[in-house]
Amino acid sequence: MKIYDVTVPISEKTPVYEGDPNVQIDLKLSLEKGDNANVSQICMGVHTGTHVDSPNHFIEGTKKIIDLDLHTLIGKCRVVELADDVMAIEPKHVEDLENVERVLFKTRNSEFWTDFDQGFRKDFTYITPEAAKVLVEKKIKLVGIDYLSVEAFDAKSPETHIILLQDEVIILEGLDLREVTVGDYELICLPIKIADGAGDGSPSRTVLREIE
């Protein structure tokens, strides 16, 4: 059975959302310099690359990343592909999701990961608040998208996030779905078990496994 790694690699070139901390990776111990081991240190925001948003990202006092149920983060999901001219995911794009618990949207965004040198892109395809409401009504447990936010860059408020997170719909952002075709897969998404801080999110190694 084929496994697709849909995780964006983290390096100092990895684009981050405007205003988030840049990635910094330092070699603190080095075999080349005579130390007895190589030891690297990484400094970055928890919403870097492929990552999970917990409800406490936008709603104070709600579930933190350490509280999330692994049964939500692991299980059958559907990859839905949208045409390159779709800039906003609207209710008409999420109508055919009956008996689906997890959905990942493959859009024009995935091609952004081809070239890190272009930096952060503001013109990414996003999910409208109206579509988010439909996803909640359909009892979707997890929603994923192939760039760094489900929200429009110029949104006046984080309405899409709040609609999903207040109903404990987990958000998975920063997916690289270039090699994945539409259909059903097993999603395995394991965010780092961060215990301190706001618990608002965590980078996650995320894979899709073909269903036999």
N, C-alpha and C positions, 0 to 999 in steps of 0.2 A: 504494500500500500504506500502511495506516495505522500510525502510530507512536504508542505510548503512553508518555508520560514517567511512570515509576512512582517518581520520586525525590521525597523530602520536601524542600521548600524550607528553607534554613537561614537563620534570623534569630535575634535575641535572644529571641524568643518560642518557638522550637522546643523542645519538651520533650526532656529528656535523661534517661538512666537515673539513678536515684537514686545519688548519690555521684560521678557523672561531672562534669567541668567544664561550667559553663554557657557558652553562646555569648556572646562579646563582640565587637562590631564597632565600630571607631572610624574616623573620617575623619581621616587624618593630614595630608593635603594637600587643599586645597579651592579650587576656582576662585572660589567665592563670596567667599572670604577673601583673594583676590588671588594665590594660588599659580598656577603654570603648568599644573597638572593636578589632577584628583581622584585621590587614592590612599587606598584603604581598608586597614585592618589587621584581620585576623580571628584570634581566639584561641578554640580549642575543642578538645575531646577528639576523638580519631580515630574514636570510636564514636558520633559525632553523626549524627542523621538516617539516611539510607540509606547503609549502610556494609558493608564486607566484614571478616569475621574471618579472620585467617590462623592456621595451627596454633600459632604462637608466642604467641598470645593466652593460651593456657592450658598449653602444653607447651614448656618451656624447651629451646632448642637446635634447634627445628624450623623449618620454612619461615616466612620473614617475608613481609610484603606485597609486597616488591619481587621475591620469588622465585616468585610465583604464575604459573602457566601461563595465558596469555591464551586458549588453546584451551578451558580450563575455564570461563572467564568469558564467553565468546562462543559461542553455538550454540543449537540447538533446546532448548526447555524446555517443560514442561507446567505450566499453572496449574490447581490443584485447589482447588475451593471447598468449605468446610465450613459446616455449618449454624450459626446464631447461638447455639445452645445447647451447642456443643462448646467446652469450656474447655481440654481437653487432647487433643492429637493422639496417638492410640494406634495400635498395629499394625493394627487393623481399618481405619483410615483410609488406610493406605499399601499395601494389598495389591495394588491394580490399577495397578502402576507398572512393568510389564514393558516392556523396550526404551525406558526413559526414563533420560536421563543427568542432567537438571537438573529440579528440581521447585520450584515456588513455591506456598506455601499462602496462599490468600485466606480470611481468617477475619473474625469480628466486629471484629477489631483495626483493620481498615482505616478504619472509621468514626471511630476515635479521632482521625484526622488532620483531621477536619472542624473541630475547635475546639481550637486550641493553648492557649487560656486555661484549659483544665481541667488543664494541666500533665501531669506524668508519671503514667501509670496503672499501678497494680500488678496489676490484675485482668485482665491480657492472656492470651489463649490461647497456649499453648506446646507444645513437642514433648516427649513423654515419652522417657526413656532407652530404653524398650522399643521405641518406634517408631524411634528413632535407630538401634538395632541392625538393624532390618529394612531401613532405608534403606541402611546399609552393606552388608548381605548382597545387596541388589539392585544393588550397584555404582553407586549414585547418586554423581555427581561434585560436585554443588552443590545446596544446600538453602537456600531462601529463605522468609522469613516476614514478615508485615506489621506487626510491631512491633519494639521495640528489643532483644529477646532471644529466642532459641529455648528458653531455660531458664525454668522457673517462677520467679517472683520470690522465693518463699520456699524455694527448693531449698537443701538443706543443703550440697550440693557441686555443682560444674558438670559433672555427669555427662553430660548430653546433649551439651554442647560437646565434652568430651573424647572421647566415643565417635565423634563425627563427625570431629573434627580429627586424632585420632591415625591415622585412616585417610586423611587428607588430603582429606576431604570439605569443600569450602569452604562457609562459612556467609555468607549474605547477609541482613542484618537491616534493619528499618526501611523496608520497601517500602510504597508507597501503591497499592493495587490496586483502589481504588473504581471506576474506570472500565473495568476489565478483566473480561471474561467467561472462563469456563473454556475450556480448549483448549490447542492447541500454538502456540507463538510462537518467534521468534528472540530470544534474550536478548543484549543488548549491555551489559555491565557493566564499567566502566573505573574502578577505584580510582586515587586519586592515587598516583604512584610515589614513596612516601616512603622515603628511604634511611637516615635516622638513627632513633634511638630503638629501642624494642623491636621495631618492625615488626609490632605486634600487630593492626593494622587500619588502615582508611582509608575516609573518605567516598568515595562513588562515584556519579557520574551514571549512572543505569541506565534503560534503555528496553527496551520490548518492541515488536517489529515483526511485523505480521501476515505469515503465510506464504502465499504465493500458490499 
